Amino acid sequence: MRRTDREVTDRQEMIAIMKKCDVCRIGLNDEGYPYILPLNFGMKVADEKVELYFHGAMEGKKYDLIRTDNRASFEMDCEHRLLTDLDRGNCTMEYESVMGRGHIEMVSDEDKLEALCILMDHYHQGTFPFNRAVMPQTRVFKLVVEEMTGKRRKRRK
């Protein structure tokens, strides 16, 4: 990372940033080009392992790409705030971000309810009684994170 003064190296700080984000972008391999999808997500942290959970329709291009190559990158960012300095004629942006990579696994039907609850917990305080009738028409997959880095740009005091 070029700007080491902005690097977030503490794993717990990276997880705290991830908890504040509401969209995760995953990048898949589409014949040598990145195929990027913005997705809602949930996160499970156990021991030293981070898993990101996603849901979608039962079929689609992302699943075709995952079947061919289940490696994926991810990126999420939050805490955006534009900073302007009219006297100097410049501006910048405050932000926090985490990015990384890993591999994708499909979640079994037996584990789908738990995975969907993890997703819902990311966006709702407490238990959200979602309609379980949609579960047969919903595919769930997870990205098992193998490495990640964090970055933060905040105004200097």
Secondary structure in CASP SS format (residue, H / E / C, confidence):
PFRMAT SS
TARGET T0000
AUTHOR 0000-0000-0000
METHOD secondary structure of the structure
MODEL  1
M C 1.00
R C 1.00
R C 1.00
T H 1.00
D H 1.00
R H 1.00
E E 1.00
V E 1.00
T C 1.00
D C 1.00
R H 1.00
Q H 1.00
E H 1.00
M H 1.00
I H 1.00
A H 1.00
I H 1.00
M H 1.00
K H 1.00
K H 1.00
C C 1.00
D C 1.00
V C 1.00
C E 1.00
R E 1.00
I E 1.00
G E 1.00
L E 1.00
N E 1.00
D E 1.00
E C 1.00
G C 1.00
Y E 1.00
P E 1.00
Y E 1.00
I E 1.00
L E 1.00
P E 1.00
L E 1.00
N C 1.00
F C 1.00
G E 1.00
M E 1.00
K E 1.00
V E 1.00
A E 1.00
D C 1.00
E C 1.00
K E 1.00
V E 1.00
E E 1.00
L E 1.00
Y E 1.00
F E 1.00
H E 1.00
G E 1.00
A C 1.00
M C 1.00
E C 1.00
G C 1.00
K H 1.00
K H 1.00
Y H 1.00
D H 1.00
L H 1.00
I H 1.00
R H 1.00
T H 1.00
D C 1.00
N C 1.00
R E 1.00
A E 1.00
S E 1.00
F E 1.00
E E 1.00
M E 1.00
D E 1.00
C E 1.00
E E 1.00
H E 1.00
R E 1.00
L E 1.00
L E 1.00
T E 1.00
D E 1.00
L C 1.00
D C 1.00
R C 1.00
G C 1.00
N E 1.00
C E 1.00
T E 1.00
M E 1.00
E E 1.00
Y E 1.00
E E 1.00
S E 1.00
V E 1.00
M E 1.00
G E 1.00
R E 1.00
G E 1.00
H E 1.00
I E 1.00
E E 1.00
M E 1.00
V C 1.00
S C 1.00
D H 1.00
E H 1.00
D H 1.00
K H 1.00
L H 1.00
E H 1.00
A H 1.00
L H 1.00
C H 1.00
I H 1.00
L H 1.00
M H 1.00
D H 1.00
H H 1.00
Y H 1.00
H C 1.00
Q C 1.00
G C 1.00
T C 1.00
F C 1.00
P C 1.00
F C 1.00
N C 1.00
R H 1.00
A H 1.00
V H 1.00
M H 1.00
P H 1.00
Q H 1.00
T C 1.00
R E 1.00
V E 1.00
F E 1.00
K E 1.00
L E 1.00
V E 1.00
V E 1.00
E E 1.00
E E 1.00
M E 1.00
T E 1.00
G E 1.00
K E 1.00
R E 1.00
R E 1.00
K C 1.00
R C 1.00
R C 1.00
K C 1.00
END
